[in-house]
């Protein structure tokens, strides 16, 4: 599973990842990637003391369209588990990742989700984001 220290939980991190990152679509989800570069901490200096190493960091967006609370939590657990399975395969771990779930995700298994994540991370746009993160850190 994904440790709390490797989860995106602040609004500013979600906003930055969704706004300035790369978006890759899969069958049941959208993967947003934002490389961590030299200027990643807030320009205001509010988060300058936070160490940004040891990623990738994961954030989830599972809306009510996916299902009721039980279904949404099940989907979130499956996504975290699928992400944990493929984490060692990532070329450059210094990246923020936000996964936005579509309603069709509710019926997918963890293995199917892991396959979709692998395909998404192998996409040329994702590879370019990982390369950019590797060259700027």
KAFEN-V667006 format. One record per residue. N is the residue number from 1. RES is the residue in one letter. SS is DSSP state (alpha for helix, beta for strand, coil for the rest). PSI is psi in radians with two decimals (NA if undefined). NEAR is the number of other C-alpha atoms within 12 Angstrom. Layout:
# KAFEN-V667006
n=N res=RES ss=SS psi=PSI near=NEAR
n=N res=RES ss=SS psi=PSI near=NEAR
This chain:
# KAFEN-V667006
n=1 res=X ss=coil psi=2.96 near=19
n=2 res=X ss=coil psi=2.14 near=25
n=3 res=X ss=coil psi=2.67 near=18
n=4 res=X ss=alpha psi=-0.60 near=13
n=5 res=X ss=alpha psi=-0.23 near=19
n=6 res=X ss=alpha psi=0.37 near=29
n=7 res=X ss=beta psi=2.50 near=26
n=8 res=X ss=coil psi=2.15 near=30
n=9 res=X ss=coil psi=-0.17 near=21
n=10 res=X ss=coil psi=2.57 near=17
n=11 res=X ss=alpha psi=-0.69 near=15
n=12 res=X ss=alpha psi=-0.65 near=20
n=13 res=X ss=alpha psi=-0.71 near=32
n=14 res=X ss=alpha psi=-0.83 near=27
n=15 res=X ss=alpha psi=-0.77 near=22
n=16 res=X ss=alpha psi=-0.72 near=27
n=17 res=X ss=alpha psi=-0.78 near=33
n=18 res=X ss=alpha psi=-0.60 near=28
n=19 res=X ss=alpha psi=-0.66 near=17
n=20 res=X ss=alpha psi=0.03 near=22
n=21 res=X ss=coil psi=-3.06 near=31
n=22 res=X ss=beta psi=2.43 near=32
n=23 res=X ss=beta psi=2.25 near=29
n=24 res=X ss=beta psi=2.26 near=32
n=25 res=X ss=beta psi=2.47 near=27
n=26 res=X ss=coil psi=-3.10 near=28
n=27 res=X ss=coil psi=-0.82 near=22
n=28 res=X ss=coil psi=0.12 near=29
n=29 res=X ss=beta psi=2.89 near=35
n=30 res=X ss=beta psi=2.32 near=32
n=31 res=X ss=beta psi=2.15 near=41
n=32 res=X ss=beta psi=2.22 near=39
n=33 res=X ss=beta psi=2.38 near=45
n=34 res=X ss=beta psi=2.02 near=43
n=35 res=X ss=beta psi=2.53 near=41
n=36 res=X ss=coil psi=1.98 near=36
n=37 res=X ss=coil psi=-2.97 near=24
n=38 res=X ss=coil psi=-0.51 near=19
n=39 res=X ss=coil psi=0.39 near=17
n=40 res=X ss=coil psi=-0.74 near=31
n=41 res=X ss=coil psi=2.66 near=21
n=42 res=X ss=coil psi=2.45 near=19
n=43 res=X ss=coil psi=-0.36 near=11
n=44 res=X ss=coil psi=-0.25 near=11
n=45 res=X ss=coil psi=0.14 near=11
n=46 res=X ss=coil psi=-0.51 near=11
n=47 res=X ss=coil psi=0.38 near=16
n=48 res=X ss=coil psi=-0.43 near=14
n=49 res=X ss=coil psi=-0.03 near=11
n=50 res=X ss=coil psi=2.20 near=13
n=51 res=X ss=coil psi=2.23 near=15
n=52 res=X ss=coil psi=1.19 near=27
n=53 res=X ss=coil psi=2.74 near=22
n=54 res=X ss=coil psi=0.29 near=20
n=55 res=X ss=coil psi=-2.86 near=30
n=56 res=X ss=coil psi=2.75 near=34
n=57 res=X ss=beta psi=2.45 near=38
n=58 res=X ss=beta psi=2.33 near=40
n=59 res=X ss=beta psi=2.55 near=40
n=60 res=X ss=beta psi=2.46 near=37
n=61 res=X ss=beta psi=1.85 near=31
n=62 res=X ss=coil psi=1.76 near=33
n=63 res=X ss=coil psi=3.01 near=23
n=64 res=X ss=coil psi=-0.28 near=18
n=65 res=X ss=coil psi=-0.41 near=17
n=66 res=X ss=coil psi=-0.61 near=26
n=67 res=X ss=coil psi=-2.98 near=21
n=68 res=X ss=coil psi=-3.12 near=15
n=69 res=X ss=alpha psi=-0.69 near=15
n=70 res=X ss=alpha psi=-0.79 near=14
n=71 res=X ss=alpha psi=-0.77 near=23
n=72 res=X ss=alpha psi=-0.72 near=27
n=73 res=X ss=alpha psi=-0.64 near=21
n=74 res=X ss=alpha psi=-0.76 near=22
n=75 res=X ss=alpha psi=-0.76 near=36
n=76 res=X ss=alpha psi=-0.74 near=36
n=77 res=X ss=alpha psi=-0.74 near=22
n=78 res=X ss=alpha psi=-0.72 near=31
n=79 res=X ss=alpha psi=-0.76 near=42
n=80 res=X ss=alpha psi=-0.71 near=34
n=81 res=X ss=alpha psi=-0.76 near=24
n=82 res=X ss=alpha psi=-0.71 near=29
n=83 res=X ss=alpha psi=-0.68 near=39
n=84 res=X ss=alpha psi=-0.58 near=28
n=85 res=X ss=alpha psi=-0.69 near=22
n=86 res=X ss=alpha psi=-0.13 near=28
n=87 res=X ss=alpha psi=-0.80 near=29
n=88 res=X ss=alpha psi=-0.35 near=15
n=89 res=X ss=alpha psi=-0.22 near=18
n=90 res=X ss=coil psi=2.35 near=28
n=91 res=X ss=coil psi=-0.83 near=23
n=92 res=X ss=coil psi=1.89 near=32
n=93 res=X ss=coil psi=-0.13 near=32
n=94 res=X ss=coil psi=1.11 near=33
n=95 res=X ss=beta psi=2.49 near=45
n=96 res=X ss=beta psi=2.33 near=43
n=97 res=X ss=beta psi=2.22 near=48
n=98 res=X ss=beta psi=2.25 near=43
n=99 res=X ss=beta psi=2.15 near=43
n=100 res=X ss=beta psi=2.07 near=36
n=101 res=X ss=beta psi=2.43 near=37
n=102 res=X ss=coil psi=2.77 near=28
n=103 res=X ss=alpha psi=-0.54 near=23
n=104 res=X ss=alpha psi=-0.18 near=22
n=105 res=X ss=alpha psi=-0.36 near=32
n=106 res=X ss=alpha psi=-0.47 near=31
n=107 res=X ss=alpha psi=0.03 near=20
n=108 res=X ss=coil psi=2.57 near=26
n=109 res=X ss=coil psi=2.94 near=21
n=110 res=X ss=alpha psi=-0.69 near=25
n=111 res=X ss=alpha psi=-0.67 near=20
n=112 res=X ss=alpha psi=-0.69 near=24
n=113 res=X ss=alpha psi=-0.70 near=37
n=114 res=X ss=alpha psi=-0.68 near=29
n=115 res=X ss=alpha psi=-0.70 near=23
n=116 res=X ss=alpha psi=-0.67 near=30
n=117 res=X ss=alpha psi=-0.76 near=41
n=118 res=X ss=alpha psi=-0.80 near=28
n=119 res=X ss=alpha psi=-0.69 near=25
n=120 res=X ss=alpha psi=-0.74 near=32
n=121 res=X ss=alpha psi=-0.35 near=37
n=122 res=X ss=alpha psi=-0.17 near=23
n=123 res=X ss=coil psi=2.51 near=21
n=124 res=X ss=alpha psi=-0.65 near=16
n=125 res=X ss=alpha psi=-0.66 near=23
n=126 res=X ss=alpha psi=-0.72 near=34
n=127 res=X ss=alpha psi=-0.65 near=27
n=128 res=X ss=alpha psi=-0.69 near=24
n=129 res=X ss=alpha psi=-0.74 near=37
n=130 res=X ss=alpha psi=-0.71 near=33
n=131 res=X ss=alpha psi=-0.70 near=25
n=132 res=X ss=alpha psi=-0.67 near=25
n=133 res=X ss=alpha psi=-0.66 near=30
n=134 res=X ss=alpha psi=-0.57 near=21
n=135 res=X ss=alpha psi=-0.32 near=15
n=136 res=X ss=alpha psi=-0.14 near=17
n=137 res=X ss=coil psi=NA near=19
